[in-house]
């Protein structure tokens, strides 16, 4: 994997690597490592999609999504993971790439669009 020309040393370990539309393979590897270092569960959300809290209802039992009012603390923490992953991905792209992902609802959709 080749680094981009004019690569500058000393990038921040607190900010995600920036994707400018070029050298996707280089950015992808660095972004994966950055996300894993932040929270490995975020990478699961990117690969598998967001957690959708559900409940069982009716007879016979049917599993349906919960409404926001029905969320408990565990549900809120699970949903927050998708938003954390989205935040990292959005912070790691430029305005041109943002136009490609602006309609995406999940971190998984963003990753696949990029």
Secondary structure, DSSP 8 states (H G I E B T S, - for coil): ----TT--S---SSS---B-SS-HHHHHHHHHHHHHHH-HHHHHHHHH-----EEEETTTTEEEE--GGG--HHHHHHHHHHHHHHHHHHHTB-HHHHHHHTT--SHHHHHHH-
